[in-house]
Amino acid sequence: MKLIVTGATGFVGRELIRQSLSHPKVTSVVALARSPVAVPETLPASADSSKLKAVVIQDYEVYPDEVKKEFAGAGACIWTVAITPSKSKTYDFEEVRRICQTSPIAGLRAMHEAGTATPFRFVYMSGAAAERDPEKTPNYMPQYSLMRGETENQLLALGRELGGIEVAAVKPGYITTPGDIARYVMGNAVRLMAGIPPINVGDLVAVMLDQVVNGFEKEPLTPEDLIRIAGTVSRAT
């Protein structure tokens, strides 16, 4: 499978690149980012760095022909580009919407136009608090949470409209990483206050790779789903 990873220089994106280069069913990785993507320094012995194709994009809303041609024949995309809830407070909300909503919709359209495989599986990495029902008022950052839920709805509808596309939202809780005490503390604080379990970034990535390679078990994938599936899949270490 040819896999597209957006936001490949980000926290989750870097781990996606690391694990995908070792995944036996991933034959090539198109690593999309606004700056060049380098081969990770800590790769498992089974990794094949020749799979990596780094592609620089200036704006996730605009896809020049030279970028779109790299999408041709891809079997899946894992979309990680977003402005996180905490960082969103420092941006104008329309810019947050553009990055979190307009860009993935434009990206999915561009991938379809490039001629992807059928089925083409598209993972939208959302969040546990995203709310799809516009009649509800989320307790946590309602404007942001409703926008992310609206994006999930729009991507699901676009997948049905274009045909041959399977879309799933992955909705993790707080994402932790080994050795990062601050993330560990925050993840457990969210668990205590909101009842949402945290997940290790390596486990999250292993689940997303499993789902695009083998097919979506369900949609959406909740924090509890992600932790359950993580216990059944192996990952590169």
C-alpha positions, 0 to 999 in steps of 0.5 A: 500500500502507498500511504499518504501522511499529512503533517509528517513533521508533527508529533504524531506525524513523525511517529507515523513515518517511523512506524510506516517505514517498518510496516510490511504492507506499506510499500511507500510513504508520501510524507507531506509537510510544509518543510522537508521530512527527514528519515527518522534517526531511531528506526527499527532494524526492519525499516526501509528508508527507501520507502519515504518520499518527502513532499513539501507543500506551502498550503494544505488548501492548495495542491499544485500538479507536482504535489497531486501526482505523488498521490496517484495510486495511493491506498490510504491517507492519515490526516494529522494536520490540525490546530490543537484546542490549547493552541487554537486560543492564540489564533483567529477562529476562522484560521483554526477552521481553515486548518482543521476543516477547509484543508482536509476537505481540499486535501481529500478532493485533491487525492481523489482527483489524482487517481487513488486506489479503490477503496481509498481509506482516509483517516481524519485524526480528530479528538475525543471532544469533537461533537457531530450533533450541532444541537448539542453544546459540548462542555469543553470549548464548544465552538472548537468541538462543534467545528471538529465534529462538523468536519467529521460529518463533511468528510464522511459526506464527501467520501460518499459523494466521491465514491470508492472512499472510506472515511473514519474519524479517529478520536483519541484522548490526550496523547502521551509519549514515553519519558515526557512527564508533563504529557503523562501528568496532563493525560491522567488529569484529563482522565480524572476530570473528563473520564477520557483515557490517554493513549501513547503516541506509538499505540495510536499510530499502530492502530491507525496503520492497522486500520488503513491497511486492514480496513476500518473496524468501526467509525468513529474510533473512540478513545476506548476503541483505540486502546482496545485495538492497540492491545491486539496489534503489534508495532515497530519499536 
